[in-house]
Amino acid sequence: MIDLRSDTVTKPSPGMLDAMLHAQVGDDVFGEDPTVNELQDRCAELFGMQAGLFCASGTLANQIAIKVHTQPLEEIIAHKLSHINNYEVGGHAFHSGVSLKLTEGARGIITKEEVINNINPDYDWLPVTRMVWLENTCNKAGGSCFTMEQLKEIHYVCQVSHLRLHMDGARIFNALQAKEQDSKAVGACFDSISFCFSKGLGTPVGSMLVGSKEFIRRARRIRKVMGGGMRQAGYLAAAAIYALDHNIERLDEDHKRAKVIEAALQKAPFVKEIYPAETNILMFELIEECKAKDFLAELAKHNIKAIQLGPNHVRMVTHLDITEEMVNELLQVLEHIGIHWRDQANMDLIA
Ligand SMILES: *Cc1c(COP(=O)(O)O)cnc(C)c1O
């Protein structure tokens, strides 16, 4: 099975399982789990923040961040393609009573001009703009990244406009690696950052929220009220520590493999457009007459899985459990489908 649906499908490696087995644990609701404490401190330090909070999922970390930063009737400037707008069940409205002001710029990127233009004037019929939300890498835009320059510009606008700035960095390590950015320099632009260990880093469970001491103090209470206080969570934190030590450097391999697949897709007669493969995500649009579900059914015959994100849109994600052999096999299958597609098209022409 070649599973390219998501980088969340990875299973813990023997080394990771061993680290989990030998973890020192305690009750984390009492703040007594040494492995969780070590992970939180290490993550905060990595991004030059004061404190961290281990969360069961990226969604939980994001929803806590929104709740701590905002009050009801306030608004967040976010991209239309963002995870909070598409895949978190509208939690921002449910938990925090806030609205999203959506931007539509290319590849999930928000520019400083867009931030400035979307700050609401002080009328009592408008929500109060409180926060800017950047997703880096942007999943639905094909793993696109912000440049350091863009981050600094938006940070400056947020400072002068008294707006909070959060990064949904579910795949932040992919971005740092691909753009050769320094984690502390990136961290210095944000009030808070959330990121996942269960994506490209290969752990079974776990995400992190980092920010100031006061922010995390309040975040702990929100995590508790949402039912996210965990007890001997050190077993999971040990997997995350193992991932930080072993699975970051290798992300380059995933990025290289994504580029190889991108090159093959560029030649495929059934592909209309591919978003540039900046990291480990390939998002592409099939030509009008080739439907995503038919393409996926064809791949499935060869034991390959990808995911449909629109009638003609398909996503493939490279990750820890995708080997070079698997990529080669995928290339052969794409070639095969391409030849079949051309033959079919010629038949239709003759008929
Ligand atoms: C996966 C993801 C999340 C969080 O997902 P969970 O499944 O809740 O861990 C948040 N933001 C982005 C951009 C993601 O890709």
The ligand as a Tripos MOL2 file, in Angstrom:
@<TRIPOS>MOLECULE
LIG
   15    15     1     0     0
SMALL
NO_CHARGES

@<TRIPOS>ATOM
      1 C1         -3.7860   19.0620   10.3910 C.3       1 LIG1
      2 C2         -3.8800   20.5060   10.5630 C.ar      1 LIG1
      3 C3         -4.3590   21.0730   11.7620 C.ar      1 LIG1
      4 C4         -4.7960   20.2900   12.9780 C.3       1 LIG1
      5 O1         -5.2650   19.0700   12.7330 O.3       1 LIG1
      6 P1         -5.6140   17.9550   13.8420 P.3       1 LIG1
      7 O2         -6.0600   16.8420   12.9800 O.co2     1 LIG1
      8 O3         -6.6690   18.5190   14.7080 O.co2     1 LIG1
      9 O4         -4.3680   17.6580   14.5920 O.co2     1 LIG1
     10 C5         -4.3930   22.4350   11.8490 C.ar      1 LIG1
     11 N1         -3.9860   23.2070   10.8420 N.ar      1 LIG1
     12 C6         -3.5090   22.7070    9.6940 C.ar      1 LIG1
     13 C7         -3.0150   23.6290    8.6270 C.3       1 LIG1
     14 C8         -3.4480   21.3380    9.5040 C.ar      1 LIG1
     15 O5         -2.9760   20.8500    8.3640 O.3       1 LIG1
@<TRIPOS>BOND
     1     1     2 1
     2     2     3 ar
     3     2    14 ar
     4     3     4 1
     5     3    10 ar
     6     4     5 1
     7     5     6 1
     8     6     7 2
     9     6     8 1
    10     6     9 1
    11    10    11 ar
    12    11    12 ar
    13    12    13 1
    14    12    14 ar
    15    14    15 1
@<TRIPOS>SUBSTRUCTURE
     1 LIG1         1 GROUP 0 **** ****
